Amino acid sequence: MRRTAVILLLLAATTAQAELKALDDAELSSVEGAGIGFVLDQVLLDANNATITINDIANGSGQNVPISVKEFYLGATGSNKGANLSPVTVGRLDHPFALNLSKGEAMRTLRDDGQWVQTTPGNVTVLEFMFPERLTGAAGQACIAGFAAAGNNCSSRASEKVDLGIRFDFQVAAGRTDILNLDFAELAMDGSYLRLWGDSGRNQMVGEARLNLFTKSLQIMSCAAGSSGCTTAAEQRDRTIFLNNAYANISLGYGKTQPLLFDVSSNGQFVLELPNPTASGTTQAQKEALAADFYANAPRTNIVINSLQAGSGSFSSGGYNFGYNAIQGLSINYLKVTSHDL
């Protein structure tokens, strides 16, 4: 496994320049920090022959349920599901990954209509980890090559997208192993972020997240290549779901009125919750104003699959082509997710 990272400190709030210059003490004294930016330079992850086992996950009877992580890889596009890996540089100096610490009123989120809106509350300090940004105007790149519906506002160029794969082996029942094998081709995650801050009223950490996935193809296979029933190309296709020209913009939280709540229950289970965005209103007029702001400005969730195919695509072999599928403009009014023992 080879990993190389070039990390640079963004010392000014202006766009990073390609040429770095040394600053003297007088110049440094006038600089206001804007966070840390970094680029993954010539990165290659190849753990195809390694296994990471996650233990201490128990079922209802207290038995260990191990999860094995295998066939993990990340490299340049065209890898043929990790068979021919080469290094890739993700991000660049003027569009890096970033770790920022700023006031909530200074942060903005790009809506689907191309408008930048404030989603985080004011007068709080927010810690943000963000991927290379999405852009507006004519400066952007195609988020998915040849699929205009995904947009042309990604900052990542074609050479900065990646092939990514990972396989999970679940041993839920004795003597049985369930497999989930994922292979992404030409993946970009521009505009994704995680923001965290402390909520004094709730006395807990809260946040909001945006997960953007743009991929030319995603293959989900339920068997391990070379194992029984998963040897030939036909057998592997019959146990694979194919998603082509697919993207997802998943919004979790609208920090001003619907922050994402992180909690742990009394019996040790993790809890994620999105409260009703009008819950903080005390009068009907306040609730209506909160609702109007939420529906007008909160980023929406979109999941689009231009071509969805299960199996080999013919009824005779158990496969079928479902064609175009989409969920667009979804707002989440309330959500609560709780982990449970198996």
Summary of the structure (lengths in Angstrom):
residues: 342
radius of gyration: 22.5
end to end distance: 33.9
largest distance: 75.6
contacts: 1003
relative contact order: 0.12
helix: 12%
strand: 46%
